[in-house]
Amino acid sequence: MAKNVLATELQACSLQPLTGFFRDGCCHTSKEDQGMHTICSVMTEDFLIYGKSMGNDLMTPRPEYQFPGLKAGDRWCVCLGRWLEAHEAGFAPPVVLEATHISVSEFVDLEVLRAHAWLG
């Protein structure tokens, strides 16, 4: 079973909307996942608007990719690079640590993730 950044069992990120590179609800990854969809985040309006301004529109539905379009409050497996970009710009969304893949800890300090931990 996959682990999360807390070194415990990886929890589901979202089943509604259904997320993950494999659309299984979890932020699993593999070599096929070039974007590393590994950070379970709770969407914020600021993050969604920032992403769209950077060319990553997560609000518009794309049914051909099984993508429903997101709104504030939705959980989604965000690409590692996109999350880091948003973090550097001051728009990083909250992170659900229990549902964030352990591979993220190779690129982001746990303390940075904890500072953005979703407490809801």
NORRA-V717575 format. One line per field, one symbol per residue. psi: psi as a letter, one per 40 degrees, with the letter a starting at -180 (. if undefined). burial: I if it has 16 or more other C-alpha atoms within 10 Angstrom, else O. A space follows every 10 residues. Layout:
# NORRA-V717575
psi = ???
burial = ???
This chain:
# NORRA-V717575
psi = iiiaeefihh iidhegihai defeeifiii ddgdeggehh ihiidddddd dddeeghedh igdeefhehi ihdiiihihd ddddddddee ehiihgdeeh idddeedhid dddddehhe.
burial = OOIIIOOOOI IIIIOOIIII IOIOIIIIIO OOOOOIIIII IIIIOOIIOI IOOOOOOIIO OOOOOOIIOI OOOOIIIIII OIIIOIOOOO IIIIIIIIII IIIIIOOOOI OOIOOIIIOO
